[in-house]
Amino acid sequence: MEHLRMSGEYLGLTALNIMGRLGDTNVDEIFAWILKCQDECGGFGGNYQHDPHILYTLSAVQILCMFDRLEAVDGDKIARRLMRCWYDRY
């Protein structure tokens, strides 16, 4: 189940945010882990050393937005990765 961690983190953090308890988390630890999950192509894997996937990239970006840390990643690189996923599909 380790490959589902990014989505699980997002869902758990969203629940904490709804309950007003997001401040109870260790933001720096979560942030460092998310950055470890980013592949050189710009996408994010479901966990550290996992292949990038569009679903986990979305979850990672949503978590970074929740903590107002989106500036720490290269948005253009992520967008290029997402566009590559889209065009590879068709």
PyMOL Python script that loads the backbone (N, CA, C, O; Angstrom):
from pymol import cmd

cmd.read_pdbstr("""\
ATOM      1  N   MET A   1       0.803  -1.193   0.000  1.00  0.00           N
ATOM      2  CA  MET A   1       0.000   0.000   0.000  1.00  0.00           C
ATOM      3  C   MET A   1       0.853   1.267   0.000  1.00  0.00           C
ATOM      4  O   MET A   1       0.319   2.376  -0.046  1.00  0.00           O
ATOM      5  N   GLU A   2       2.164   1.108   0.051  1.00  0.00           N
ATOM      6  CA  GLU A   2       3.015   2.301   0.127  1.00  0.00           C
ATOM      7  C   GLU A   2       2.897   3.188  -1.109  1.00  0.00           C
ATOM      8  O   GLU A   2       3.166   4.387  -1.032  1.00  0.00           O
ATOM      9  N   HIS A   3       2.503   2.623  -2.237  1.00  0.00           N
ATOM     10  CA  HIS A   3       2.380   3.416  -3.458  1.00  0.00           C
ATOM     11  C   HIS A   3       1.194   4.383  -3.396  1.00  0.00           C
ATOM     12  O   HIS A   3       1.104   5.289  -4.224  1.00  0.00           O
ATOM     13  N   LEU A   4       0.300   4.211  -2.450  1.00  0.00           N
ATOM     14  CA  LEU A   4      -0.869   5.076  -2.311  1.00  0.00           C
ATOM     15  C   LEU A   4      -0.667   6.193  -1.295  1.00  0.00           C
ATOM     16  O   LEU A   4      -1.601   6.942  -1.009  1.00  0.00           O
ATOM     17  N   ARG A   5       0.534   6.315  -0.749  1.00  0.00           N
ATOM     18  CA  ARG A   5       0.748   7.241   0.358  1.00  0.00           C
ATOM     19  C   ARG A   5       0.435   8.692   0.005  1.00  0.00           C
ATOM     20  O   ARG A   5      -0.166   9.401   0.812  1.00  0.00           O
ATOM     21  N   MET A   6       0.826   9.145  -1.174  1.00  0.00           N
ATOM     22  CA  MET A   6       0.601  10.552  -1.530  1.00  0.00           C
ATOM     23  C   MET A   6      -0.889  10.885  -1.499  1.00  0.00           C
ATOM     24  O   MET A   6      -1.287  11.917  -0.959  1.00  0.00           O
ATOM     25  N   SER A   7      -1.702  10.018  -2.074  1.00  0.00           N
ATOM     26  CA  SER A   7      -3.149  10.249  -2.063  1.00  0.00           C
ATOM     27  C   SER A   7      -3.697  10.167  -0.641  1.00  0.00           C
ATOM     28  O   SER A   7      -4.576  10.940  -0.261  1.00  0.00           O
ATOM     29  N   GLY A   8      -3.177   9.234   0.134  1.00  0.00           N
ATOM     30  CA  GLY A   8      -3.599   9.107   1.531  1.00  0.00           C
ATOM     31  C   GLY A   8      -3.236  10.337   2.348  1.00  0.00           C
ATOM     32  O   GLY A   8      -4.019  10.794   3.180  1.00  0.00           O
ATOM     33  N   GLU A   9      -2.043  10.869   2.107  1.00  0.00           N
ATOM     34  CA  GLU A   9      -1.619  12.095   2.788  1.00  0.00           C
ATOM     35  C   GLU A   9      -2.574  13.237   2.438  1.00  0.00           C
ATOM     36  O   GLU A   9      -3.012  13.987   3.311  1.00  0.00           O
ATOM     37  N   TYR A  10      -2.884  13.352   1.163  1.00  0.00           N
ATOM     38  CA  TYR A  10      -3.786  14.422   0.740  1.00  0.00           C
ATOM     39  C   TYR A  10      -5.153  14.287   1.416  1.00  0.00           C
ATOM     40  O   TYR A  10      -5.684  15.264   1.944  1.00  0.00           O
ATOM     41  N   LEU A  11      -5.716  13.089   1.401  1.00  0.00           N
ATOM     42  CA  LEU A  11      -7.039  12.888   1.998  1.00  0.00           C
ATOM     43  C   LEU A  11      -7.015  13.142   3.501  1.00  0.00           C
ATOM     44  O   LEU A  11      -7.927  13.765   4.044  1.00  0.00           O
ATOM     45  N   GLY A  12      -5.967  12.656   4.174  1.00  0.00           N
ATOM     46  CA  GLY A  12      -5.849  12.871   5.614  1.00  0.00           C
ATOM     47  C   GLY A  12      -5.674  14.338   5.966  1.00  0.00           C
ATOM     48  O   GLY A  12      -6.298  14.834   6.904  1.00  0.00           O
ATOM     49  N   LEU A  13      -4.830  15.030   5.222  1.00  0.00           N
ATOM     50  CA  LEU A  13      -4.602  16.450   5.480  1.00  0.00           C
ATOM     51  C   LEU A  13      -5.847  17.281   5.168  1.00  0.00           C
ATOM     52  O   LEU A  13      -6.120  18.275   5.840  1.00  0.00           O
ATOM     53  N   THR A  14      -6.594  16.869   4.152  1.00  0.00           N
ATOM     54  CA  THR A  14      -7.844  17.562   3.833  1.00  0.00           C
ATOM     55  C   THR A  14      -8.837  17.409   4.984  1.00  0.00           C
ATOM     56  O   THR A  14      -9.518  18.364   5.356  1.00  0.00           O
ATOM     57  N   ALA A  15      -8.914  16.211   5.539  1.00  0.00           N
ATOM     58  CA  ALA A  15      -9.808  15.985   6.684  1.00  0.00           C
ATOM     59  C   ALA A  15      -9.384  16.847   7.876  1.00  0.00           C
ATOM     60  O   ALA A  15     -10.224  17.462   8.533  1.00  0.00           O
ATOM     61  N   LEU A  16      -8.076  16.887   8.149  1.00  0.00           N
ATOM     62  CA  LEU A  16      -7.587  17.736   9.242  1.00  0.00           C
ATOM     63  C   LEU A  16      -7.899  19.205   8.976  1.00  0.00           C
ATOM     64  O   LEU A  16      -8.263  19.942   9.893  1.00  0.00           O
ATOM     65  N   ASN A  17      -7.757  19.626   7.733  1.00  0.00           N
ATOM     66  CA  ASN A  17      -8.042  21.010   7.372  1.00  0.00           C
ATOM     67  C   ASN A  17      -9.513  21.345   7.607  1.00  0.00           C
ATOM     68  O   ASN A  17      -9.830  22.415   8.128  1.00  0.00           O
ATOM     69  N   ILE A  18     -10.402  20.445   7.229  1.00  0.00           N
ATOM     70  CA  ILE A  18     -11.839  20.651   7.427  1.00  0.00           C
ATOM     71  C   ILE A  18     -12.161  20.768   8.917  1.00  0.00           C
ATOM     72  O   ILE A  18     -13.028  21.546   9.314  1.00  0.00           O
ATOM     73  N   MET A  19     -11.453  19.986   9.740  1.00  0.00           N
ATOM     74  CA  MET A  19     -11.691  20.027  11.186  1.00  0.00           C
ATOM     75  C   MET A  19     -10.942  21.175  11.870  1.00  0.00           C
ATOM     76  O   MET A  19     -11.045  21.355  13.084  1.00  0.00           O
ATOM     77  N   GLY A  20     -10.191  21.946  11.084  1.00  0.00           N
ATOM     78  CA  GLY A  20      -9.446  23.051  11.662  1.00  0.00           C
ATOM     79  C   GLY A  20      -8.207  22.624  12.433  1.00  0.00           C
ATOM     80  O   GLY A  20      -7.737  23.354  13.305  1.00  0.00           O
ATOM     81  N   ARG A  21      -7.673  21.445  12.118  1.00  0.00           N
ATOM     82  CA  ARG A  21      -6.530  20.897  12.856  1.00  0.00           C
ATOM     83  C   ARG A  21      -5.277  20.759  11.991  1.00  0.00           C
ATOM     84  O   ARG A  21      -4.351  20.043  12.373  1.00  0.00           O
ATOM     85  N   LEU A  22      -5.228  21.411  10.864  1.00  0.00           N
ATOM     86  CA  LEU A  22      -4.076  21.307   9.970  1.00  0.00           C
ATOM     87  C   LEU A  22      -2.805  21.794  10.654  1.00  0.00           C
ATOM     88  O   LEU A  22      -1.713  21.315  10.348  1.00  0.00           O
ATOM     89  N   GLY A  23      -2.936  22.732  11.568  1.00  0.00           N
ATOM     90  CA  GLY A  23      -1.790  23.259  12.305  1.00  0.00           C
ATOM     91  C   GLY A  23      -1.149  22.257  13.237  1.00  0.00           C
ATOM     92  O   GLY A  23      -0.049  22.504  13.731  1.00  0.00           O
ATOM     93  N   ASP A  24      -1.803  21.126  13.496  1.00  0.00           N
ATOM     94  CA  ASP A  24      -1.247  20.088  14.375  1.00  0.00           C
ATOM     95  C   ASP A  24      -0.210  19.220  13.670  1.00  0.00           C
ATOM     96  O   ASP A  24       0.416  18.370  14.303  1.00  0.00           O
ATOM     97  N   THR A  25      -0.023  19.424  12.380  1.00  0.00           N
ATOM     98  CA  THR A  25       0.896  18.582  11.609  1.00  0.00           C
ATOM     99  C   THR A  25       2.300  19.177  11.591  1.00  0.00           C
ATOM    100  O   THR A  25       2.489  20.364  11.857  1.00  0.00           O
ATOM    101  N   ASN A  26       3.276  18.336  11.274  1.00  0.00           N
ATOM    102  CA  ASN A  26       4.658  18.787  11.116  1.00  0.00           C
ATOM    103  C   ASN A  26       4.845  19.162   9.642  1.00  0.00           C
ATOM    104  O   ASN A  26       5.188  18.321   8.811  1.00  0.00           O
ATOM    105  N   VAL A  27       4.617  20.415   9.347  1.00  0.00           N
ATOM    106  CA  VAL A  27       4.618  20.898   7.970  1.00  0.00           C
ATOM    107  C   VAL A  27       5.966  20.665   7.299  1.00  0.00           C
ATOM    108  O   VAL A  27       6.010  20.239   6.145  1.00  0.00           O
ATOM    109  N   ASP A  28       7.050  20.931   7.988  1.00  0.00           N
ATOM    110  CA  ASP A  28       8.381  20.776   7.393  1.00  0.00           C
ATOM    111  C   ASP A  28       8.670  19.324   7.023  1.00  0.00           C
ATOM    112  O   ASP A  28       9.283  19.054   5.990  1.00  0.00           O
ATOM    113  N   GLU A  29       8.232  18.399   7.857  1.00  0.00           N
ATOM    114  CA  GLU A  29       8.442  16.973   7.578  1.00  0.00           C
ATOM    115  C   GLU A  29       7.628  16.534   6.356  1.00  0.00           C
ATOM    116  O   GLU A  29       8.133  15.815   5.493  1.00  0.00           O
ATOM    117  N   ILE A  30       6.397  16.962   6.290  1.00  0.00           N
ATOM    118  CA  ILE A  30       5.536  16.634   5.147  1.00  0.00           C
ATOM    119  C   ILE A  30       6.112  17.242   3.871  1.00  0.00           C
ATOM    120  O   ILE A  30       6.184  16.583   2.834  1.00  0.00           O
ATOM    121  N   PHE A  31       6.514  18.491   3.960  1.00  0.00           N
ATOM    122  CA  PHE A  31       7.071  19.200   2.810  1.00  0.00           C
ATOM    123  C   PHE A  31       8.333  18.504   2.296  1.00  0.00           C
ATOM    124  O   PHE A  31       8.488  18.321   1.089  1.00  0.00           O
ATOM    125  N   ALA A  32       9.228  18.119   3.196  1.00  0.00           N
ATOM    126  CA  ALA A  32      10.465  17.434   2.796  1.00  0.00           C
ATOM    127  C   ALA A  32      10.155  16.104   2.122  1.00  0.00           C
ATOM    128  O   ALA A  32      10.793  15.748   1.131  1.00  0.00           O
ATOM    129  N   TRP A  33       9.184  15.370   2.647  1.00  0.00           N
ATOM    130  CA  TRP A  33       8.822  14.081   2.052  1.00  0.00           C
ATOM    131  C   TRP A  33       8.249  14.278   0.651  1.00  0.00           C
ATOM    132  O   TRP A  33       8.584  13.527  -0.265  1.00  0.00           O
ATOM    133  N   ILE A  34       7.395  15.276   0.477  1.00  0.00           N
ATOM    134  CA  ILE A  34       6.810  15.537  -0.840  1.00  0.00           C
ATOM    135  C   ILE A  34       7.906  15.837  -1.856  1.00  0.00           C
ATOM    136  O   ILE A  34       7.874  15.323  -2.974  1.00  0.00           O
ATOM    137  N   LEU A  35       8.864  16.656  -1.478  1.00  0.00           N
ATOM    138  CA  LEU A  35       9.954  16.982  -2.405  1.00  0.00           C
ATOM    139  C   LEU A  35      10.784  15.748  -2.763  1.00  0.00           C
ATOM    140  O   LEU A  35      11.301  15.660  -3.877  1.00  0.00           O
ATOM    141  N   LYS A  36      10.918  14.808  -1.848  1.00  0.00           N
ATOM    142  CA  LYS A  36      11.632  13.557  -2.142  1.00  0.00           C
ATOM    143  C   LYS A  36      10.876  12.718  -3.170  1.00  0.00           C
ATOM    144  O   LYS A  36      11.477  11.936  -3.907  1.00  0.00           O
ATOM    145  N   CYS A  37       9.564  12.885  -3.214  1.00  0.00           N
ATOM    146  CA  CYS A  37       8.735  12.100  -4.137  1.00  0.00           C
ATOM    147  C   CYS A  37       8.706  12.672  -5.547  1.00  0.00           C
ATOM    148  O   CYS A  37       8.155  12.054  -6.459  1.00  0.00           O
ATOM    149  N   GLN A  38       9.295  13.849  -5.730  1.00  0.00           N
ATOM    150  CA  GLN A  38       9.278  14.452  -7.061  1.00  0.00           C
ATOM    151  C   GLN A  38      10.368  13.851  -7.927  1.00  0.00           C
ATOM    152  O   GLN A  38      11.523  13.738  -7.517  1.00  0.00           O
ATOM    153  N   ASP A  39       9.979  13.468  -9.129  1.00  0.00           N
ATOM    154  CA  ASP A  39      10.901  12.900 -10.103  1.00  0.00           C
ATOM    155  C   ASP A  39      11.568  14.036 -10.878  1.00  0.00           C
ATOM    156  O   ASP A  39      11.059  15.157 -10.910  1.00  0.00           O
ATOM    157  N   GLU A  40      12.690  13.744 -11.490  1.00  0.00           N
ATOM    158  CA  GLU A  40      13.399  14.771 -12.265  1.00  0.00           C
ATOM    159  C   GLU A  40      12.573  15.302 -13.432  1.00  0.00           C
ATOM    160  O   GLU A  40      12.839  16.396 -13.930  1.00  0.00           O
ATOM    161  N   CYS A  41      11.566  14.535 -13.878  1.00  0.00           N
ATOM    162  CA  CYS A  41      10.701  14.984 -14.976  1.00  0.00           C
ATOM    163  C   CYS A  41       9.697  16.035 -14.524  1.00  0.00           C
ATOM    164  O   CYS A  41       9.078  16.695 -15.359  1.00  0.00           O
ATOM    165  N   GLY A  42       9.528  16.199 -13.220  1.00  0.00           N
ATOM    166  CA  GLY A  42       8.588  17.178 -12.685  1.00  0.00           C
ATOM    167  C   GLY A  42       7.384  16.562 -11.998  1.00  0.00           C
ATOM    168  O   GLY A  42       6.763  17.204 -11.151  1.00  0.00           O
ATOM    169  N   GLY A  43       7.043  15.325 -12.348  1.00  0.00           N
ATOM    170  CA  GLY A  43       5.903  14.653 -11.731  1.00  0.00           C
ATOM    171  C   GLY A  43       6.247  14.089 -10.362  1.00  0.00           C
ATOM    172  O   GLY A  43       7.414  14.035  -9.975  1.00  0.00           O
ATOM    173  N   PHE A  44       5.231  13.674  -9.643  1.00  0.00           N
ATOM    174  CA  PHE A  44       5.400  13.111  -8.307  1.00  0.00           C
ATOM    175  C   PHE A  44       4.944  11.661  -8.283  1.00  0.00           C
ATOM    176  O   PHE A  44       3.972  11.288  -8.940  1.00  0.00           O
ATOM    177  N   GLY A  45       5.655  10.857  -7.523  1.00  0.00           N
ATOM    178  CA  GLY A  45       5.262   9.474  -7.326  1.00  0.00           C
ATOM    179  C   GLY A  45       4.373   9.337  -6.105  1.00  0.00           C
ATOM    180  O   GLY A  45       4.210  10.282  -5.334  1.00  0.00           O
ATOM    181  N   GLY A  46       3.806   8.169  -5.935  1.00  0.00           N
ATOM    182  CA  GLY A  46       2.947   7.900  -4.785  1.00  0.00           C
ATOM    183  C   GLY A  46       3.711   7.807  -3.486  1.00  0.00           C
ATOM    184  O   GLY A  46       3.127   7.914  -2.408  1.00  0.00           O
ATOM    185  N   ASN A  47       5.023   7.607  -3.580  1.00  0.00           N
ATOM    186  CA  ASN A  47       5.890   7.547  -2.412  1.00  0.00           C
ATOM    187  C   ASN A  47       7.319   7.749  -2.893  1.00  0.00           C
ATOM    188  O   ASN A  47       7.568   7.819  -4.096  1.00  0.00           O
ATOM    189  N   TYR A  48       8.230   7.841  -1.985  1.00  0.00           N
ATOM    190  CA  TYR A  48       9.641   8.033  -2.309  1.00  0.00           C
ATOM    191  C   TYR A  48      10.141   6.890  -3.187  1.00  0.00           C
ATOM    192  O   TYR A  48       9.904   5.720  -2.884  1.00  0.00           O
ATOM    193  N   GLN A  49      10.822   7.223  -4.260  1.00  0.00           N
ATOM    194  CA  GLN A  49      11.397   6.295  -5.227  1.00  0.00           C
ATOM    195  C   GLN A  49      10.346   5.495  -6.009  1.00  0.00           C
ATOM    196  O   GLN A  49      10.605   4.376  -6.450  1.00  0.00           O
ATOM    197  N   HIS A  50       9.176   6.078  -6.169  1.00  0.00           N
ATOM    198  CA  HIS A  50       8.142   5.480  -7.006  1.00  0.00           C
ATOM    199  C   HIS A  50       8.025   6.298  -8.289  1.00  0.00           C
ATOM    200  O   HIS A  50       8.365   7.481  -8.310  1.00  0.00           O
ATOM    201  N   ASP A  51       7.550   5.674  -9.339  1.00  0.00           N
ATOM    202  CA  ASP A  51       7.398   6.361 -10.618  1.00  0.00           C
ATOM    203  C   ASP A  51       6.349   7.461 -10.525  1.00  0.00           C
ATOM    204  O   ASP A  51       5.358   7.319  -9.809  1.00  0.00           O
ATOM    205  N   PRO A  52       6.563   8.556 -11.246  1.00  0.00           N
ATOM    206  CA  PRO A  52       5.584   9.643 -11.223  1.00  0.00           C
ATOM    207  C   PRO A  52       4.286   9.240 -11.911  1.00  0.00           C
ATOM    208  O   PRO A  52       4.274   8.423 -12.832  1.00  0.00           O
ATOM    209  N   HIS A  53       3.214   9.825 -11.449  1.00  0.00           N
ATOM    210  CA  HIS A  53       1.895   9.544 -11.995  1.00  0.00           C
ATOM    211  C   HIS A  53       1.058  10.812 -11.870  1.00  0.00           C
ATOM    212  O   HIS A  53       1.241  11.596 -10.939  1.00  0.00           O
ATOM    213  N   ILE A  54       0.159  11.004 -12.793  1.00  0.00           N
ATOM    214  CA  ILE A  54      -0.647  12.225 -12.802  1.00  0.00           C
ATOM    215  C   ILE A  54      -1.495  12.357 -11.532  1.00  0.00           C
ATOM    216  O   ILE A  54      -1.673  13.468 -11.033  1.00  0.00           O
ATOM    217  N   LEU A  55      -2.014  11.263 -11.008  1.00  0.00           N
ATOM    218  CA  LEU A  55      -2.832  11.304  -9.792  1.00  0.00           C
ATOM    219  C   LEU A  55      -2.023  11.786  -8.595  1.00  0.00           C
ATOM    220  O   LEU A  55      -2.482  12.636  -7.832  1.00  0.00           O
ATOM    221  N   TYR A  56      -0.815  11.241  -8.431  1.00  0.00           N
ATOM    222  CA  TYR A  56       0.016  11.611  -7.285  1.00  0.00           C
ATOM    223  C   TYR A  56       0.582  13.013  -7.452  1.00  0.00           C
ATOM    224  O   TYR A  56       0.829  13.708  -6.467  1.00  0.00           O
ATOM    225  N   THR A  57       0.788  13.426  -8.692  1.00  0.00           N
ATOM    226  CA  THR A  57       1.231  14.794  -8.953  1.00  0.00           C
ATOM    227  C   THR A  57       0.139  15.768  -8.517  1.00  0.00           C
ATOM    228  O   THR A  57       0.428  16.785  -7.886  1.00  0.00           O
ATOM    229  N   LEU A  58      -1.105  15.463  -8.850  1.00  0.00           N
ATOM    230  CA  LEU A  58      -2.221  16.297  -8.424  1.00  0.00           C
ATOM    231  C   LEU A  58      -2.287  16.371  -6.900  1.00  0.00           C
ATOM    232  O   LEU A  58      -2.433  17.456  -6.337  1.00  0.00           O
ATOM    233  N   SER A  59      -2.182  15.233  -6.237  1.00  0.00           N
ATOM    234  CA  SER A  59      -2.244  15.219  -4.774  1.00  0.00           C
ATOM    235  C   SER A  59      -1.110  16.034  -4.163  1.00  0.00           C
ATOM    236  O   SER A  59      -1.327  16.776  -3.205  1.00  0.00           O
ATOM    237  N   ALA A  60       0.098  15.902  -4.710  1.00  0.00           N
ATOM    238  CA  ALA A  60       1.242  16.650  -4.187  1.00  0.00           C
ATOM    239  C   ALA A  60       1.032  18.151  -4.350  1.00  0.00           C
ATOM    240  O   ALA A  60       1.296  18.919  -3.425  1.00  0.00           O
ATOM    241  N   VAL A  61       0.564  18.567  -5.506  1.00  0.00           N
ATOM    242  CA  VAL A  61       0.322  19.991  -5.756  1.00  0.00           C
ATOM    243  C   VAL A  61      -0.774  20.516  -4.823  1.00  0.00           C
ATOM    244  O   VAL A  61      -0.672  21.632  -4.314  1.00  0.00           O
ATOM    245  N   GLN A  62      -1.805  19.729  -4.602  1.00  0.00           N
ATOM    246  CA  GLN A  62      -2.877  20.152  -3.699  1.00  0.00           C
ATOM    247  C   GLN A  62      -2.367  20.294  -2.263  1.00  0.00           C
ATOM    248  O   GLN A  62      -2.763  21.222  -1.558  1.00  0.00           O
ATOM    249  N   ILE A  63      -1.504  19.397  -1.829  1.00  0.00           N
ATOM    250  CA  ILE A  63      -0.926  19.500  -0.485  1.00  0.00           C
ATOM    251  C   ILE A  63      -0.064  20.746  -0.384  1.00  0.00           C
ATOM    252  O   ILE A  63      -0.146  21.490   0.593  1.00  0.00           O
ATOM    253  N   LEU A  64       0.761  20.972  -1.394  1.00  0.00           N
ATOM    254  CA  LEU A  64       1.615  22.166  -1.376  1.00  0.00           C
ATOM    255  C   LEU A  64       0.775  23.438  -1.338  1.00  0.00           C
ATOM    256  O   LEU A  64       1.135  24.400  -0.660  1.00  0.00           O
ATOM    257  N   CYS A  65      -0.335  23.447  -2.057  1.00  0.00           N
ATOM    258  CA  CYS A  65      -1.245  24.608  -2.022  1.00  0.00           C
ATOM    259  C   CYS A  65      -1.857  24.791  -0.639  1.00  0.00           C
ATOM    260  O   CYS A  65      -2.000  25.917  -0.161  1.00  0.00           O
ATOM    261  N   MET A  66      -2.217  23.686  -0.001  1.00  0.00           N
ATOM    262  CA  MET A  66      -2.806  23.742   1.333  1.00  0.00           C
ATOM    263  C   MET A  66      -1.893  24.453   2.329  1.00  0.00           C
ATOM    264  O   MET A  66      -2.347  25.195   3.200  1.00  0.00           O
ATOM    265  N   PHE A  67      -0.581  24.203   2.172  1.00  0.00           N
ATOM    266  CA  PHE A  67       0.409  24.786   3.078  1.00  0.00           C
ATOM    267  C   PHE A  67       1.052  26.052   2.509  1.00  0.00           C
ATOM    268  O   PHE A  67       2.005  26.575   3.086  1.00  0.00           O
ATOM    269  N   ASP A  68       0.544  26.539   1.394  1.00  0.00           N
ATOM    270  CA  ASP A  68       1.066  27.735   0.735  1.00  0.00           C
ATOM    271  C   ASP A  68       2.567  27.602   0.458  1.00  0.00           C
ATOM    272  O   ASP A  68       3.340  28.517   0.741  1.00  0.00           O
ATOM    273  N   ARG A  69       2.971  26.453  -0.098  1.00  0.00           N
ATOM    274  CA  ARG A  69       4.375  26.191  -0.404  1.00  0.00           C
ATOM    275  C   ARG A  69       4.589  25.878  -1.884  1.00  0.00           C
ATOM    276  O   ARG A  69       5.599  25.278  -2.251  1.00  0.00           O
ATOM    277  N   LEU A  70       3.669  26.270  -2.712  1.00  0.00           N
ATOM    278  CA  LEU A  70       3.742  25.944  -4.132  1.00  0.00           C
ATOM    279  C   LEU A  70       4.950  26.578  -4.814  1.00  0.00           C
ATOM    280  O   LEU A  70       5.440  26.054  -5.815  1.00  0.00           O
ATOM    281  N   GLU A  71       5.428  27.690  -4.287  1.00  0.00           N
ATOM    282  CA  GLU A  71       6.574  28.366  -4.903  1.00  0.00           C
ATOM    283  C   GLU A  71       7.862  27.546  -4.805  1.00  0.00           C
ATOM    284  O   GLU A  71       8.837  27.860  -5.488  1.00  0.00           O
ATOM    285  N   ALA A  72       7.887  26.529  -3.991  1.00  0.00           N
ATOM    286  CA  ALA A  72       9.087  25.718  -3.801  1.00  0.00           C
ATOM    287  C   ALA A  72       9.335  24.733  -4.942  1.00  0.00           C
ATOM    288  O   ALA A  72      10.415  24.150  -5.036  1.00  0.00           O
ATOM    289  N   VAL A  73       8.349  24.548  -5.799  1.00  0.00           N
ATOM    290  CA  VAL A  73       8.515  23.621  -6.923  1.00  0.00           C
ATOM    291  C   VAL A  73       8.413  24.400  -8.233  1.00  0.00           C
ATOM    292  O   VAL A  73       7.855  25.496  -8.281  1.00  0.00           O
ATOM    293  N   ASP A  74       8.954  23.820  -9.273  1.00  0.00           N
ATOM    294  CA  ASP A  74       8.942  24.436 -10.597  1.00  0.00           C
ATOM    295  C   ASP A  74       7.610  24.125 -11.283  1.00  0.00           C
ATOM    296  O   ASP A  74       7.411  23.033 -11.814  1.00  0.00           O
ATOM    297  N   GLY A  75       6.713  25.095 -11.261  1.00  0.00           N
ATOM    298  CA  GLY A  75       5.381  24.904 -11.837  1.00  0.00           C
ATOM    299  C   GLY A  75       5.403  24.613 -13.324  1.00  0.00           C
ATOM    300  O   GLY A  75       4.586  23.837 -13.820  1.00  0.00           O
ATOM    301  N   ASP A  76       6.331  25.230 -14.041  1.00  0.00           N
ATOM    302  CA  ASP A  76       6.428  24.988 -15.487  1.00  0.00           C
ATOM    303  C   ASP A  76       6.842  23.548 -15.769  1.00  0.00           C
ATOM    304  O   ASP A  76       6.352  22.923 -16.710  1.00  0.00           O
ATOM    305  N   LYS A  77       7.744  23.033 -14.948  1.00  0.00           N
ATOM    306  CA  LYS A  77       8.202  21.650 -15.131  1.00  0.00           C
ATOM    307  C   LYS A  77       7.055  20.669 -14.867  1.00  0.00           C
ATOM    308  O   LYS A  77       6.890  19.684 -15.587  1.00  0.00           O
ATOM    309  N   ILE A  78       6.276  20.948 -13.838  1.00  0.00           N
ATOM    310  CA  ILE A  78       5.125  20.100 -13.526  1.00  0.00           C
ATOM    311  C   ILE A  78       4.111  20.171 -14.671  1.00  0.00           C
ATOM    312  O   ILE A  78       3.573  19.147 -15.092  1.00  0.00           O
ATOM    313  N   ALA A  79       3.855  21.373 -15.170  1.00  0.00           N
ATOM    314  CA  ALA A  79       2.900  21.532 -16.271  1.00  0.00           C
ATOM    315  C   ALA A  79       3.354  20.775 -17.514  1.00  0.00           C
ATOM    316  O   ALA A  79       2.542  20.138 -18.186  1.00  0.00           O
ATOM    317  N   ARG A  80       4.663  20.843 -17.824  1.00  0.00           N
ATOM    318  CA  ARG A  80       5.175  20.103 -18.987  1.00  0.00           C
ATOM    319  C   ARG A  80       4.969  18.602 -18.796  1.00  0.00           C
ATOM    320  O   ARG A  80       4.621  17.904 -19.749  1.00  0.00           O
ATOM    321  N   ARG A  81       5.177  18.101 -17.591  1.00  0.00           N
ATOM    322  CA  ARG A  81       4.975  16.678 -17.305  1.00  0.00           C
ATOM    323  C   ARG A  81       3.509  16.295 -17.506  1.00  0.00           C
ATOM    324  O   ARG A  81       3.205  15.258 -18.095  1.00  0.00           O
ATOM    325  N   LEU A  82       2.612  17.135 -17.014  1.00  0.00           N
ATOM    326  CA  LEU A  82       1.188  16.847 -17.156  1.00  0.00           C
ATOM    327  C   LEU A  82       0.762  16.876 -18.614  1.00  0.00           C
ATOM    328  O   LEU A  82      -0.036  16.044 -19.048  1.00  0.00           O
ATOM    329  N   MET A  83       1.287  17.824 -19.364  1.00  0.00           N
ATOM    330  CA  MET A  83       0.971  17.891 -20.790  1.00  0.00           C
ATOM    331  C   MET A  83       1.503  16.660 -21.523  1.00  0.00           C
ATOM    332  O   MET A  83       0.850  16.141 -22.429  1.00  0.00           O
ATOM    333  N   ARG A  84       2.689  16.194 -21.128  1.00  0.00           N
ATOM    334  CA  ARG A  84       3.253  14.994 -21.731  1.00  0.00           C
ATOM    335  C   ARG A  84       2.345  13.799 -21.452  1.00  0.00           C
ATOM    336  O   ARG A  84       2.107  12.979 -22.339  1.00  0.00           O
ATOM    337  N   CYS A  85       1.834  13.697 -20.215  1.00  0.00           N
ATOM    338  CA  CYS A  85       0.913  12.600 -19.880  1.00  0.00           C
ATOM    339  C   CYS A  85      -0.340  12.674 -20.744  1.00  0.00           C
ATOM    340  O   CYS A  85      -0.834  11.655 -21.225  1.00  0.00           O
ATOM    341  N   TRP A  86      -0.846  13.881 -20.936  1.00  0.00           N
ATOM    342  CA  TRP A  86      -2.067  14.073 -21.726  1.00  0.00           C
ATOM    343  C   TRP A  86      -1.833  13.676 -23.178  1.00  0.00           C
ATOM    344  O   TRP A  86      -2.631  12.936 -23.755  1.00  0.00           O
ATOM    345  N   TYR A  87      -0.743  14.162 -23.774  1.00  0.00           N
ATOM    346  CA  TYR A  87      -0.494  13.886 -25.184  1.00  0.00           C
ATOM    347  C   TYR A  87      -0.093  12.437 -25.431  1.00  0.00           C
ATOM    348  O   TYR A  87      -0.373  11.898 -26.501  1.00  0.00           O
ATOM    349  N   ASP A  88       0.548  11.806 -24.478  1.00  0.00           N
ATOM    350  CA  ASP A  88       0.912  10.393 -24.623  1.00  0.00           C
ATOM    351  C   ASP A  88      -0.326   9.506 -24.645  1.00  0.00           C
ATOM    352  O   ASP A  88      -0.308   8.403 -25.190  1.00  0.00           O
ATOM    353  N   ARG A  89      -1.382   9.999 -24.054  1.00  0.00           N
ATOM    354  CA  ARG A  89      -2.628   9.237 -23.989  1.00  0.00           C
ATOM    355  C   ARG A  89      -3.329   9.187 -25.336  1.00  0.00           C
ATOM    356  O   ARG A  89      -4.011   8.212 -25.651  1.00  0.00           O
ATOM    357  N   TYR A  90      -3.165  10.226 -26.121  1.00  0.00           N
ATOM    358  CA  TYR A  90      -3.929  10.323 -27.383  1.00  0.00           C
ATOM    359  C   TYR A  90      -3.047  10.279 -28.562  1.00  0.00           C
ATOM    360  O   TYR A  90      -3.526  10.349 -29.694  1.00  0.00           O
TER     361      TYR A  90
END
""", "prot")
cmd.dss("prot")
cmd.show_as("cartoon", "prot")
cmd.util.cbc("prot")
cmd.orient("prot")
